Amino acid sequence: MNKEKKSFFRILSATVVFFCVPTIFCNAQEDRKVNFSLQGDIVSSYVWRGMYESEASVQPSLGMTIGNFSLTAWGSTDVTGQGYKEADVTAAYTINGITASVVDYWWGGQSGIYNTYKNGNNHYFQLDNHQTDHILEAGLSYTLPIKKMPLSFSWYTMIWGSDKKTNAKGEVKNAYSSYGEVAYPFTVKDVSLNAAVGFSPFESPANYRNESFAVTNVSLKASKNIQITDKFSLPIFTQLIWNPNREDVHFVFGVTLK
């Protein structure tokens, strides 16, 4: 089977899975309520796990939940004309405080504008492991069942796609870039806060830009609802982010519309 046919069948399989999985869950769990959610964030800059991604951006999301299963589409587009574009899809299942997830990241950028980003293909349906702009990441997180100390622990590893490194023999291999994080949410008066520390445990030249263990994200996020009228409030947030590995700091402001 040639590459064109392989790519076609991969695209077809991915499309069937994407559209059929929600239907299967709906039919199998008719007694469970299906919920949809949509919202959009407007942020002064886009910073991901301590890594600067782009300038001011609009970040819409569309989610569906059925029982313990969720499927979420999320994107980010810069508003400065630089051409940054990201589109991610996440499937997750949560039970007893444990969440298992698989994310499809696509950081290809706007074709013809941002074509130097990643490997520059800008082809969403390019699914060859050595040419694609997609990255698949598997994740596992756990939140302690203690109301006064709801600590969460997370681990994510990129398992396929545009996450590569060159070994000592000059061979291009999967980097298996990983990220671990400990987070603690708490409230002070009417402000919701979340403190987090994240790290990359081993070499990740493309995504976290570290050669060995490195702390990439120390952050504090504060969220609050600003009452506009008796029936409408505007959620806003600020986030102070340090990246010790890059010796960098970011201060992000955002507004959520939903």
Buried (B, 14 or more C-beta within 10 A) or exposed (E): EEEEEEBBEBBEEBEEEBEEBBEEBEEEBEEBEEEEEEEBBBBBBBBBBBBBBBBBBBBBBBBBBBBEBBBBBBBBBBEEEBBBBBBBBBBBEBEEEEBEBBBBBBBBBBBEBBBEBBBBBBBBEBBBEEBBBBBBBBBEBBBEEEEEEBEBEBBBBBBBBBBBBEEEEEEEEBBBBBBBBEBBBEEEEEEBBBEBBBBBBBBBBBBBBBEEEBBBBBBEBBBBBEEEEEEEEEBBBBBEBBBBBBEBEBEBEBBBEE
